[in-house]
Amino acid sequence: MSKQILVLPGDGIGPEIMAEAVKVLQLANAKYSLGFELSFDELGGAAYDKYGVPLADETLARARAADAILLGAVGGPKWDAIEPALRPERGLLKIRSQLGLFANLRPAILYPQLADASSLKPEVVSGLDILIVRELTGGIYFGQPRESKLLENGERMAYDTLPYSESEIRRIARVGFDMARVRGKKLCSVDKANVLASSQLWRAVVEEVARDYPDVELSHMYVDNAAMQLVRAPKQFDVMVTDNLFGDILSDEASMLTGSIGMLPSASLDANNKGMYEPCHGSAPDIAGKGIANPLATILSVSMLLRYSFSQVVAADAIERAVSLVLDQGLRTGDIWSAGKTKVGTAAMGDAVVEALRSL
């Protein structure tokens, strides 16, 4: 029986980068006889334009039925004026929540060919390989109550709530420990336990889970210090586990260590490793339609899809090798370009990865 992959190109540069990722996925499908069938739908602003909501019920049903989802990016100024409940980002949050995609894996790996593209000195970042494990369906992005209101004195006020239950913390902590166990056996849990009650519970539960992983070295770090340490000495980290808000911020910071956020893939997994795979970057509306966006994060998300949802390690490794070969050739999109390299557009970069994969 064939495996079903739902493709959601999304907004902005989403359709452009997705076109290249699909070419790579289709070649891998044929080359390694994977038996995948692809279908397409809309999420975010494109879904609002088509269905009147950022995530249609029929799209959610198709996502539930699929074996994996490949997503581009959502959002853009075109939809800024619509009511908050209908904005593109609400569709993204809803699909994550409804599918139970609580574990967000965000690797920050510096390809040696891009050491000069990092904002830090090569000796600080060379060999960088960090995995950030972000809790994705709880915390302040989903917490209730949340409200914006007008006070009696006419002043505007807004508030959000940052809740976490013990079970939510425990399950993401286990993902972090499991990942650390097969990597460098070091896990750094990031919180703000000196001031936040939710972080105090977070730290206590992580300590309890650690008893089941005596082979993994656990450390704790406040998020402000973690942000500093990522740019001071990033190679001290192996796996970092943290909540939704902190993980969002720290993973974007870590992306710049690798040269560009255009190089960072991600996987969002449920308890059974069914996942939605997407680049860490946004929809970049300022360059949408120009054919200059970097598709490598989306292509590498295809590799993660093969690895985590289908255990197709050979095909996943081949895609990552193909990306490395293209970088060896000196091909660069604008975000990772440097003097002496060949600047190419979105489609040319995708075509080069396809040819490199075909040659393996």
ChimeraX attribute file (.defattr): number of C-alpha atoms within 10 A of each C-alpha:
attribute: neighborCount
match mode: 1-to-1
recipient: residues
	/A:1	5
	/A:2	10
	/A:3	13
	/A:4	18
	/A:5	21
	/A:6	23
	/A:7	23
	/A:8	27
	/A:9	26
	/A:10	25
	/A:11	26
	/A:12	25
	/A:13	27
	/A:14	27
	/A:15	19
	/A:16	23
	/A:17	29
	/A:18	25
	/A:19	19
	/A:20	24
	/A:21	26
	/A:22	19
	/A:23	16
	/A:24	25
	/A:25	23
	/A:26	15
	/A:27	15
	/A:28	23
	/A:29	16
	/A:30	11
	/A:31	13
	/A:32	11
	/A:33	10
	/A:34	17
	/A:35	11
	/A:36	17
	/A:37	13
	/A:38	17
	/A:39	13
	/A:40	13
	/A:41	18
	/A:42	23
	/A:43	32
	/A:44	29
	/A:45	30
	/A:46	23
	/A:47	22
	/A:48	19
	/A:49	13
	/A:50	13
	/A:51	16
	/A:52	12
	/A:53	20
	/A:54	28
	/A:55	27
	/A:56	20
	/A:57	11
	/A:58	11
	/A:59	20
	/A:60	18
	/A:61	11
	/A:62	18
	/A:63	23
	/A:64	16
	/A:65	12
	/A:66	19
	/A:67	19
	/A:68	25
	/A:69	26
	/A:70	24
	/A:71	25
	/A:72	30
	/A:73	29
	/A:74	30
	/A:75	26
	/A:76	20
	/A:77	10
	/A:78	12
	/A:79	17
	/A:80	13
	/A:81	9
	/A:82	10
	/A:83	8
	/A:84	11
	/A:85	11
	/A:86	19
	/A:87	23
	/A:88	27
	/A:89	19
	/A:90	21
	/A:91	24
	/A:92	19
	/A:93	17
	/A:94	16
	/A:95	21
	/A:96	21
	/A:97	16
	/A:98	12
	/A:99	19
	/A:100	18
	/A:101	23
	/A:102	24
	/A:103	26
	/A:104	27
	/A:105	27
	/A:106	28
	/A:107	23
	/A:108	24
	/A:109	21
	/A:110	24
	/A:111	19
	/A:112	17
	/A:113	15
	/A:114	21
	/A:115	22
	/A:116	18
	/A:117	21
	/A:118	19
	/A:119	14
	/A:120	17
	/A:121	12
	/A:122	16
	/A:123	8
	/A:124	16
	/A:125	25
	/A:126	22
	/A:127	14
	/A:128	20
	/A:129	19
	/A:130	22
	/A:131	23
	/A:132	27
	/A:133	31
	/A:134	27
	/A:135	28
	/A:136	27
	/A:137	25
	/A:138	19
	/A:139	21
	/A:140	17
	/A:141	17
	/A:142	18
	/A:143	14
	/A:144	13
	/A:145	11
	/A:146	13
	/A:147	10
	/A:148	10
	/A:149	11
	/A:150	10
	/A:151	10
	/A:152	7
	/A:153	6
	/A:154	8
	/A:155	8
	/A:156	10
	/A:157	10
	/A:158	10
	/A:159	10
	/A:160	15
	/A:161	14
	/A:162	20
	/A:163	17
	/A:164	18
	/A:165	13
	/A:166	13
	/A:167	10
	/A:168	19
	/A:169	23
	/A:170	18
	/A:171	17
	/A:172	23
	/A:173	30
	/A:174	17
	/A:175	20
	/A:176	27
	/A:177	29
	/A:178	16
	/A:179	23
	/A:180	24
	/A:181	18
	/A:182	10
	/A:183	16
	/A:184	14
	/A:185	18
	/A:186	22
	/A:187	28
	/A:188	22
	/A:189	26
	/A:190	25
	/A:191	26
	/A:192	19
	/A:193	18
	/A:194	9
	/A:195	9
	/A:196	12
	/A:197	14
	/A:198	19
	/A:199	22
	/A:200	14
	/A:201	17
	/A:202	25
	/A:203	21
	/A:204	14
	/A:205	19
	/A:206	23
	/A:207	17
	/A:208	12
	/A:209	16
	/A:210	17
	/A:211	10
	/A:212	11
	/A:213	16
	/A:214	11
	/A:215	13
	/A:216	20
	/A:217	15
	/A:218	19
	/A:219	12
	/A:220	18
	/A:221	18
	/A:222	14
	/A:223	19
	/A:224	13
	/A:225	12
	/A:226	21
	/A:227	19
	/A:228	12
	/A:229	15
	/A:230	18
	/A:231	17
	/A:232	13
	/A:233	11
	/A:234	20
	/A:235	16
	/A:236	14
	/A:237	19
	/A:238	20
	/A:239	27
	/A:240	30
	/A:241	30
	/A:242	27
	/A:243	27
	/A:244	22
	/A:245	16
	/A:246	20
	/A:247	24
	/A:248	18
	/A:249	12
	/A:250	20
	/A:251	25
	/A:252	17
	/A:253	17
	/A:254	24
	/A:255	23
	/A:256	20
	/A:257	27
	/A:258	28
	/A:259	24
	/A:260	22
	/A:261	24
	/A:262	22
	/A:263	27
	/A:264	28
	/A:265	26
	/A:266	28
	/A:267	29
	/A:268	27
	/A:269	24
	/A:270	18
	/A:271	13
	/A:272	10
	/A:273	18
	/A:274	22
	/A:275	30
	/A:276	29
	/A:277	28
	/A:278	30
	/A:279	29
	/A:280	24
	/A:281	20
	/A:282	18
	/A:283	22
	/A:284	16
	/A:285	17
	/A:286	11
	/A:287	12
	/A:288	17
	/A:289	13
	/A:290	12
	/A:291	16
	/A:292	21
	/A:293	24
	/A:294	27
	/A:295	29
	/A:296	25
	/A:297	23
	/A:298	31
	/A:299	30
	/A:300	25
	/A:301	30
	/A:302	29
	/A:303	28
	/A:304	28
	/A:305	29
	/A:306	23
	/A:307	16
	/A:308	20
	/A:309	20
	/A:310	17
	/A:311	13
	/A:312	16
	/A:313	14
	/A:314	12
	/A:315	22
	/A:316	22
	/A:317	15
	/A:318	17
	/A:319	28
	/A:320	19
	/A:321	16
	/A:322	22
	/A:323	22
	/A:324	16
	/A:325	17
	/A:326	21
	/A:327	20
	/A:328	14
	/A:329	13
	/A:330	16
	/A:331	19
	/A:332	22
	/A:333	22
	/A:334	16
	/A:335	16
	/A:336	21
	/A:337	18
	/A:338	15
	/A:339	7
	/A:340	7
	/A:341	14
	/A:342	14
	/A:343	18
	/A:344	20
	/A:345	17
	/A:346	22
	/A:347	18
	/A:348	18
	/A:349	24
	/A:350	26
	/A:351	16
	/A:352	21
	/A:353	28
	/A:354	23
	/A:355	14
	/A:356	18
	/A:357	22
	/A:358	15
	/A:359	8
	/A:360	10
